[in-house]
Amino acid sequence: MVSPFCKLAEFMETIFENIENERLTIEEWNLLCITYKNVIRACNASWYIISSSQAKGRES
């Protein structure tokens, strides 16, 4: 299952590929910030789960 944040990140990527020396609109900037925050949060959560699993494995 693809998370909605991955889809949003792909959408934002296409926006940036099509921009040529233009400034982002406020809406585009907000989408970028939200996407970045959520992708980073998901990565951190995944890292935490993996780290916890490895730590439990070492204790056993």
HTML snippet that shows the backbone in 3Dmol.js (N, CA, C, O; Angstrom):
<script src="https://3Dmol.org/build/3Dmol-min.js"></script>
<div id="view" style="width:600px;height:400px;position:relative"></div>
<script>
const pdb = `
ATOM      1  N   MET A   1       0.838  -1.184   0.000  1.00  0.00           N
ATOM      2  CA  MET A   1       0.000   0.000   0.000  1.00  0.00           C
ATOM      3  C   MET A   1       0.883   1.248   0.000  1.00  0.00           C
ATOM      4  O   MET A   1       1.816   1.354   0.797  1.00  0.00           O
ATOM      5  N   VAL A   2       0.597   2.155  -0.864  1.00  0.00           N
ATOM      6  CA  VAL A   2       1.355   3.399  -0.958  1.00  0.00           C
ATOM      7  C   VAL A   2       0.682   4.433  -0.067  1.00  0.00           C
ATOM      8  O   VAL A   2      -0.527   4.647  -0.145  1.00  0.00           O
ATOM      9  N   SER A   3       1.487   5.070   0.781  1.00  0.00           N
ATOM     10  CA  SER A   3       0.901   6.068   1.678  1.00  0.00           C
ATOM     11  C   SER A   3       0.529   7.325   0.902  1.00  0.00           C
ATOM     12  O   SER A   3       1.120   7.613  -0.139  1.00  0.00           O
ATOM     13  N   PRO A   4      -0.443   8.068   1.403  1.00  0.00           N
ATOM     14  CA  PRO A   4      -0.819   9.311   0.722  1.00  0.00           C
ATOM     15  C   PRO A   4       0.335  10.303   0.679  1.00  0.00           C
ATOM     16  O   PRO A   4       0.398  11.151  -0.211  1.00  0.00           O
ATOM     17  N   PHE A   5       1.250  10.197   1.647  1.00  0.00           N
ATOM     18  CA  PHE A   5       2.383  11.112   1.664  1.00  0.00           C
ATOM     19  C   PHE A   5       3.342  10.820   0.517  1.00  0.00           C
ATOM     20  O   PHE A   5       3.954  11.735  -0.033  1.00  0.00           O
ATOM     21  N   CYS A   6       3.472   9.547   0.156  1.00  0.00           N
ATOM     22  CA  CYS A   6       4.321   9.196  -0.985  1.00  0.00           C
ATOM     23  C   CYS A   6       3.733   9.758  -2.269  1.00  0.00           C
ATOM     24  O   CYS A   6       4.456  10.270  -3.124  1.00  0.00           O
ATOM     25  N   LYS A   7       2.412   9.657  -2.397  1.00  0.00           N
ATOM     26  CA  LYS A   7       1.756  10.213  -3.583  1.00  0.00           C
ATOM     27  C   LYS A   7       1.922  11.724  -3.629  1.00  0.00           C
ATOM     28  O   LYS A   7       2.167  12.297  -4.690  1.00  0.00           O
ATOM     29  N   LEU A   8       1.786  12.368  -2.470  1.00  0.00           N
ATOM     30  CA  LEU A   8       1.952  13.818  -2.411  1.00  0.00           C
ATOM     31  C   LEU A   8       3.389  14.204  -2.727  1.00  0.00           C
ATOM     32  O   LEU A   8       3.627  15.209  -3.397  1.00  0.00           O
ATOM     33  N   ALA A   9       4.349  13.416  -2.251  1.00  0.00           N
ATOM     34  CA  ALA A   9       5.754  13.694  -2.542  1.00  0.00           C
ATOM     35  C   ALA A   9       6.030  13.569  -4.039  1.00  0.00           C
ATOM     36  O   ALA A   9       6.757  14.384  -4.606  1.00  0.00           O
ATOM     37  N   GLU A  10       5.453  12.553  -4.679  1.00  0.00           N
ATOM     38  CA  GLU A  10       5.621  12.392  -6.129  1.00  0.00           C
ATOM     39  C   GLU A  10       5.004  13.568  -6.876  1.00  0.00           C
ATOM     40  O   GLU A  10       5.575  14.055  -7.852  1.00  0.00           O
ATOM     41  N   PHE A  11       3.837  14.026  -6.419  1.00  0.00           N
ATOM     42  CA  PHE A  11       3.176  15.168  -7.038  1.00  0.00           C
ATOM     43  C   PHE A  11       4.039  16.421  -6.917  1.00  0.00           C
ATOM     44  O   PHE A  11       4.187  17.179  -7.877  1.00  0.00           O
ATOM     45  N   MET A  12       4.608  16.632  -5.730  1.00  0.00           N
ATOM     46  CA  MET A  12       5.456  17.812  -5.527  1.00  0.00           C
ATOM     47  C   MET A  12       6.713  17.719  -6.388  1.00  0.00           C
ATOM     48  O   MET A  12       7.204  18.736  -6.879  1.00  0.00           O
ATOM     49  N   GLU A  13       7.233  16.518  -6.575  1.00  0.00           N
ATOM     50  CA  GLU A  13       8.396  16.333  -7.443  1.00  0.00           C
ATOM     51  C   GLU A  13       8.095  16.791  -8.862  1.00  0.00           C
ATOM     52  O   GLU A  13       8.917  17.459  -9.489  1.00  0.00           O
ATOM     53  N   THR A  14       6.919  16.433  -9.372  1.00  0.00           N
ATOM     54  CA  THR A  14       6.558  16.844 -10.734  1.00  0.00           C
ATOM     55  C   THR A  14       6.410  18.353 -10.833  1.00  0.00           C
ATOM     56  O   THR A  14       6.737  18.943 -11.862  1.00  0.00           O
ATOM     57  N   ILE A  15       5.923  18.976  -9.779  1.00  0.00           N
ATOM     58  CA  ILE A  15       5.818  20.443  -9.787  1.00  0.00           C
ATOM     59  C   ILE A  15       7.203  21.055  -9.916  1.00  0.00           C
ATOM     60  O   ILE A  15       7.403  21.972 -10.713  1.00  0.00           O
ATOM     61  N   PHE A  16       8.164  20.558  -9.142  1.00  0.00           N
ATOM     62  CA  PHE A  16       9.505  21.136  -9.167  1.00  0.00           C
ATOM     63  C   PHE A  16      10.239  20.855 -10.469  1.00  0.00           C
ATOM     64  O   PHE A  16      11.077  21.650 -10.895  1.00  0.00           O
ATOM     65  N   GLU A  17       9.932  19.739 -11.098  1.00  0.00           N
ATOM     66  CA  GLU A  17      10.564  19.442 -12.382  1.00  0.00           C
ATOM     67  C   GLU A  17      10.093  20.402 -13.460  1.00  0.00           C
ATOM     68  O   GLU A  17      10.818  20.660 -14.421  1.00  0.00           O
ATOM     69  N   ASN A  18       8.881  20.936 -13.312  1.00  0.00           N
ATOM     70  CA  ASN A  18       8.310  21.818 -14.325  1.00  0.00           C
ATOM     71  C   ASN A  18       8.542  23.303 -14.050  1.00  0.00           C
ATOM     72  O   ASN A  18       8.203  24.143 -14.883  1.00  0.00           O
ATOM     73  N   ILE A  19       9.105  23.631 -12.912  1.00  0.00           N
ATOM     74  CA  ILE A  19       9.346  25.039 -12.577  1.00  0.00           C
ATOM     75  C   ILE A  19      10.706  25.458 -13.133  1.00  0.00           C
ATOM     76  O   ILE A  19      11.708  24.769 -12.944  1.00  0.00           O
ATOM     77  N   GLU A  20      10.721  26.585 -13.813  1.00  0.00           N
ATOM     78  CA  GLU A  20      11.973  27.132 -14.332  1.00  0.00           C
ATOM     79  C   GLU A  20      12.173  28.527 -13.755  1.00  0.00           C
ATOM     80  O   GLU A  20      11.566  29.490 -14.223  1.00  0.00           O
ATOM     81  N   ASN A  21      13.013  28.631 -12.753  1.00  0.00           N
ATOM     82  CA  ASN A  21      13.357  29.911 -12.136  1.00  0.00           C
ATOM     83  C   ASN A  21      12.132  30.702 -11.677  1.00  0.00           C
ATOM     84  O   ASN A  21      12.150  31.932 -11.686  1.00  0.00           O
ATOM     85  N   GLU A  22      11.093  30.015 -11.287  1.00  0.00           N
ATOM     86  CA  GLU A  22       9.902  30.678 -10.779  1.00  0.00           C
ATOM     87  C   GLU A  22       9.823  30.466  -9.275  1.00  0.00           C
ATOM     88  O   GLU A  22      10.346  29.487  -8.741  1.00  0.00           O
ATOM     89  N   ARG A  23       9.176  31.381  -8.615  1.00  0.00           N
ATOM     90  CA  ARG A  23       8.973  31.241  -7.179  1.00  0.00           C
ATOM     91  C   ARG A  23       7.754  30.368  -6.933  1.00  0.00           C
ATOM     92  O   ARG A  23       6.823  30.329  -7.738  1.00  0.00           O
ATOM     93  N   LEU A  24       7.777  29.675  -5.816  1.00  0.00           N
ATOM     94  CA  LEU A  24       6.634  28.853  -5.445  1.00  0.00           C
ATOM     95  C   LEU A  24       5.505  29.746  -4.941  1.00  0.00           C
ATOM     96  O   LEU A  24       5.739  30.782  -4.319  1.00  0.00           O
ATOM     97  N   THR A  25       4.284  29.323  -5.222  1.00  0.00           N
ATOM     98  CA  THR A  25       3.143  30.017  -4.637  1.00  0.00           C
ATOM     99  C   THR A  25       3.071  29.629  -3.162  1.00  0.00           C
ATOM    100  O   THR A  25       3.729  28.683  -2.729  1.00  0.00           O
ATOM    101  N   ILE A  26       2.286  30.346  -2.414  1.00  0.00           N
ATOM    102  CA  ILE A  26       2.130  30.026  -0.993  1.00  0.00           C
ATOM    103  C   ILE A  26       1.563  28.622  -0.831  1.00  0.00           C
ATOM    104  O   ILE A  26       1.992  27.876   0.049  1.00  0.00           O
ATOM    105  N   GLU A  27       0.610  28.263  -1.669  1.00  0.00           N
ATOM    106  CA  GLU A  27       0.014  26.925  -1.592  1.00  0.00           C
ATOM    107  C   GLU A  27       1.052  25.842  -1.895  1.00  0.00           C
ATOM    108  O   GLU A  27       1.101  24.823  -1.206  1.00  0.00           O
ATOM    109  N   GLU A  28       1.876  26.055  -2.917  1.00  0.00           N
ATOM    110  CA  GLU A  28       2.921  25.079  -3.260  1.00  0.00           C
ATOM    111  C   GLU A  28       3.943  24.975  -2.138  1.00  0.00           C
ATOM    112  O   GLU A  28       4.396  23.878  -1.812  1.00  0.00           O
ATOM    113  N   TRP A  29       4.309  26.107  -1.545  1.00  0.00           N
ATOM    114  CA  TRP A  29       5.277  26.108  -0.452  1.00  0.00           C
ATOM    115  C   TRP A  29       4.712  25.343   0.747  1.00  0.00           C
ATOM    116  O   TRP A  29       5.419  24.551   1.371  1.00  0.00           O
ATOM    117  N   ASN A  30       3.447  25.579   1.063  1.00  0.00           N
ATOM    118  CA  ASN A  30       2.814  24.864   2.175  1.00  0.00           C
ATOM    119  C   ASN A  30       2.757  23.365   1.910  1.00  0.00           C
ATOM    120  O   ASN A  30       3.020  22.567   2.810  1.00  0.00           O
ATOM    121  N   LEU A  31       2.416  22.975   0.683  1.00  0.00           N
ATOM    122  CA  LEU A  31       2.402  21.549   0.335  1.00  0.00           C
ATOM    123  C   LEU A  31       3.790  20.935   0.478  1.00  0.00           C
ATOM    124  O   LEU A  31       3.933  19.816   0.971  1.00  0.00           O
ATOM    125  N   LEU A  32       4.802  21.665   0.048  1.00  0.00           N
ATOM    126  CA  LEU A  32       6.172  21.176   0.169  1.00  0.00           C
ATOM    127  C   LEU A  32       6.538  20.956   1.633  1.00  0.00           C
ATOM    128  O   LEU A  32       7.099  19.920   1.989  1.00  0.00           O
ATOM    129  N   CYS A  33       6.223  21.921   2.468  1.00  0.00           N
ATOM    130  CA  CYS A  33       6.557  21.817   3.889  1.00  0.00           C
ATOM    131  C   CYS A  33       5.833  20.655   4.556  1.00  0.00           C
ATOM    132  O   CYS A  33       6.427  19.903   5.327  1.00  0.00           O
ATOM    133  N   ILE A  34       4.552  20.515   4.255  1.00  0.00           N
ATOM    134  CA  ILE A  34       3.767  19.424   4.840  1.00  0.00           C
ATOM    135  C   ILE A  34       4.286  18.077   4.364  1.00  0.00           C
ATOM    136  O   ILE A  34       4.421  17.141   5.153  1.00  0.00           O
ATOM    137  N   THR A  35       4.574  17.982   3.077  1.00  0.00           N
ATOM    138  CA  THR A  35       5.091  16.731   2.518  1.00  0.00           C
ATOM    139  C   THR A  35       6.418  16.367   3.159  1.00  0.00           C
ATOM    140  O   THR A  35       6.619  15.227   3.577  1.00  0.00           O
ATOM    141  N   TYR A  36       7.320  17.328   3.237  1.00  0.00           N
ATOM    142  CA  TYR A  36       8.636  17.086   3.824  1.00  0.00           C
ATOM    143  C   TYR A  36       8.491  16.614   5.271  1.00  0.00           C
ATOM    144  O   TYR A  36       9.105  15.628   5.677  1.00  0.00           O
ATOM    145  N   LYS A  37       7.674  17.328   6.040  1.00  0.00           N
ATOM    146  CA  LYS A  37       7.484  16.987   7.445  1.00  0.00           C
ATOM    147  C   LYS A  37       6.937  15.569   7.595  1.00  0.00           C
ATOM    148  O   LYS A  37       7.417  14.808   8.435  1.00  0.00           O
ATOM    149  N   ASN A  38       5.948  15.211   6.799  1.00  0.00           N
ATOM    150  CA  ASN A  38       5.327  13.896   6.927  1.00  0.00           C
ATOM    151  C   ASN A  38       6.224  12.769   6.431  1.00  0.00           C
ATOM    152  O   ASN A  38       6.224  11.682   7.010  1.00  0.00           O
ATOM    153  N   VAL A  39       6.977  13.005   5.383  1.00  0.00           N
ATOM    154  CA  VAL A  39       7.909  11.982   4.892  1.00  0.00           C
ATOM    155  C   VAL A  39       9.005  11.752   5.920  1.00  0.00           C
ATOM    156  O   VAL A  39       9.363  10.608   6.201  1.00  0.00           O
ATOM    157  N   ILE A  40       9.542  12.832   6.485  1.00  0.00           N
ATOM    158  CA  ILE A  40      10.583  12.699   7.509  1.00  0.00           C
ATOM    159  C   ILE A  40      10.029  11.994   8.742  1.00  0.00           C
ATOM    160  O   ILE A  40      10.708  11.154   9.332  1.00  0.00           O
ATOM    161  N   ARG A  41       8.809  12.326   9.133  1.00  0.00           N
ATOM    162  CA  ARG A  41       8.188  11.687  10.296  1.00  0.00           C
ATOM    163  C   ARG A  41       8.024  10.187  10.055  1.00  0.00           C
ATOM    164  O   ARG A  41       8.276   9.383  10.952  1.00  0.00           O
ATOM    165  N   ALA A  42       7.605   9.813   8.857  1.00  0.00           N
ATOM    166  CA  ALA A  42       7.436   8.390   8.535  1.00  0.00           C
ATOM    167  C   ALA A  42       8.783   7.670   8.555  1.00  0.00           C
ATOM    168  O   ALA A  42       8.878   6.544   9.043  1.00  0.00           O
ATOM    169  N   CYS A  43       9.814   8.311   8.032  1.00  0.00           N
ATOM    170  CA  CYS A  43      11.158   7.706   8.053  1.00  0.00           C
ATOM    171  C   CYS A  43      11.647   7.534   9.484  1.00  0.00           C
ATOM    172  O   CYS A  43      12.214   6.497   9.827  1.00  0.00           O
ATOM    173  N   ASN A  44      11.432   8.540  10.315  1.00  0.00           N
ATOM    174  CA  ASN A  44      11.853   8.449  11.713  1.00  0.00           C
ATOM    175  C   ASN A  44      11.109   7.340  12.442  1.00  0.00           C
ATOM    176  O   ASN A  44      11.703   6.616  13.241  1.00  0.00           O
ATOM    177  N   ALA A  45       9.819   7.200  12.176  1.00  0.00           N
ATOM    178  CA  ALA A  45       9.040   6.142  12.818  1.00  0.00           C
ATOM    179  C   ALA A  45       9.556   4.769  12.391  1.00  0.00           C
ATOM    180  O   ALA A  45       9.668   3.861  13.215  1.00  0.00           O
ATOM    181  N   SER A  46       9.868   4.620  11.111  1.00  0.00           N
ATOM    182  CA  SER A  46      10.409   3.350  10.612  1.00  0.00           C
ATOM    183  C   SER A  46      11.748   3.047  11.258  1.00  0.00           C
ATOM    184  O   SER A  46      12.009   1.913  11.659  1.00  0.00           O
ATOM    185  N   TRP A  47      12.597   4.060  11.358  1.00  0.00           N
ATOM    186  CA  TRP A  47      13.911   3.876  11.970  1.00  0.00           C
ATOM    187  C   TRP A  47      13.758   3.466  13.427  1.00  0.00           C
ATOM    188  O   TRP A  47      14.485   2.598  13.909  1.00  0.00           O
ATOM    189  N   TYR A  48      12.813   4.086  14.130  1.00  0.00           N
ATOM    190  CA  TYR A  48      12.585   3.760  15.532  1.00  0.00           C
ATOM    191  C   TYR A  48      12.130   2.314  15.689  1.00  0.00           C
ATOM    192  O   TYR A  48      12.598   1.615  16.588  1.00  0.00           O
ATOM    193  N   ILE A  49      11.235   1.860  14.838  1.00  0.00           N
ATOM    194  CA  ILE A  49      10.736   0.478  14.901  1.00  0.00           C
ATOM    195  C   ILE A  49      11.870  -0.510  14.650  1.00  0.00           C
ATOM    196  O   ILE A  49      12.002  -1.505  15.362  1.00  0.00           O
ATOM    197  N   ILE A  50      12.685  -0.232  13.640  1.00  0.00           N
ATOM    198  CA  ILE A  50      13.813  -1.118  13.324  1.00  0.00           C
ATOM    199  C   ILE A  50      14.809  -1.140  14.476  1.00  0.00           C
ATOM    200  O   ILE A  50      15.288  -2.206  14.863  1.00  0.00           O
ATOM    201  N   SER A  51      15.121   0.029  15.024  1.00  0.00           N
ATOM    202  CA  SER A  51      16.066   0.106  16.140  1.00  0.00           C
ATOM    203  C   SER A  51      15.551  -0.654  17.355  1.00  0.00           C
ATOM    204  O   SER A  51      16.310  -1.361  18.018  1.00  0.00           O
ATOM    205  N   SER A  52      14.268  -0.510  17.646  1.00  0.00           N
ATOM    206  CA  SER A  52      13.672  -1.212  18.786  1.00  0.00           C
ATOM    207  C   SER A  52      13.730  -2.720  18.588  1.00  0.00           C
ATOM    208  O   SER A  52      14.032  -3.461  19.524  1.00  0.00           O
ATOM    209  N   SER A  53      13.441  -3.174  17.375  1.00  0.00           N
ATOM    210  CA  SER A  53      13.487  -4.609  17.082  1.00  0.00           C
ATOM    211  C   SER A  53      14.899  -5.148  17.245  1.00  0.00           C
ATOM    212  O   SER A  53      15.092  -6.231  17.796  1.00  0.00           O
ATOM    213  N   GLN A  54      15.876  -4.403  16.773  1.00  0.00           N
ATOM    214  CA  GLN A  54      17.263  -4.840  16.895  1.00  0.00           C
ATOM    215  C   GLN A  54      17.693  -4.874  18.356  1.00  0.00           C
ATOM    216  O   GLN A  54      18.410  -5.786  18.769  1.00  0.00           O
ATOM    217  N   ALA A  55      17.264  -3.895  19.135  1.00  0.00           N
ATOM    218  CA  ALA A  55      17.623  -3.861  20.551  1.00  0.00           C
ATOM    219  C   ALA A  55      17.003  -5.040  21.294  1.00  0.00           C
ATOM    220  O   ALA A  55      17.653  -5.645  22.147  1.00  0.00           O
ATOM    221  N   LYS A  56      15.761  -5.368  20.981  1.00  0.00           N
ATOM    222  CA  LYS A  56      15.103  -6.516  21.613  1.00  0.00           C
ATOM    223  C   LYS A  56      15.789  -7.815  21.216  1.00  0.00           C
ATOM    224  O   LYS A  56      15.892  -8.738  22.024  1.00  0.00           O
ATOM    225  N   GLY A  57      16.256  -7.890  19.977  1.00  0.00           N
ATOM    226  CA  GLY A  57      16.956  -9.081  19.507  1.00  0.00           C
ATOM    227  C   GLY A  57      18.272  -9.282  20.236  1.00  0.00           C
ATOM    228  O   GLY A  57      18.671 -10.417  20.499  1.00  0.00           O
ATOM    229  N   ARG A  58      18.940  -8.203  20.561  1.00  0.00           N
ATOM    230  CA  ARG A  58      20.215  -8.297  21.286  1.00  0.00           C
ATOM    231  C   ARG A  58      20.008  -8.737  22.729  1.00  0.00           C
ATOM    232  O   ARG A  58      20.856  -9.416  23.308  1.00  0.00           O
ATOM    233  N   GLU A  59      18.870  -8.344  23.307  1.00  0.00           N
ATOM    234  CA  GLU A  59      18.587  -8.705  24.695  1.00  0.00           C
ATOM    235  C   GLU A  59      18.250 -10.185  24.841  1.00  0.00           C
ATOM    236  O   GLU A  59      18.457 -10.768  25.905  1.00  0.00           O
ATOM    237  N   SER A  60      17.738 -10.784  23.789  1.00  0.00           N
ATOM    238  CA  SER A  60      17.314 -12.196  23.870  1.00  0.00           C
ATOM    239  C   SER A  60      18.471 -13.143  23.844  1.00  0.00           C
ATOM    240  O   SER A  60      18.276 -14.357  23.904  1.00  0.00           O
TER     241      SER A  60
END
`;
const viewer = $3Dmol.createViewer("view");
viewer.addModel(pdb, "pdb");
viewer.setStyle({}, {cartoon: {color: "spectrum"}});
viewer.zoomTo();
viewer.render();
</script>
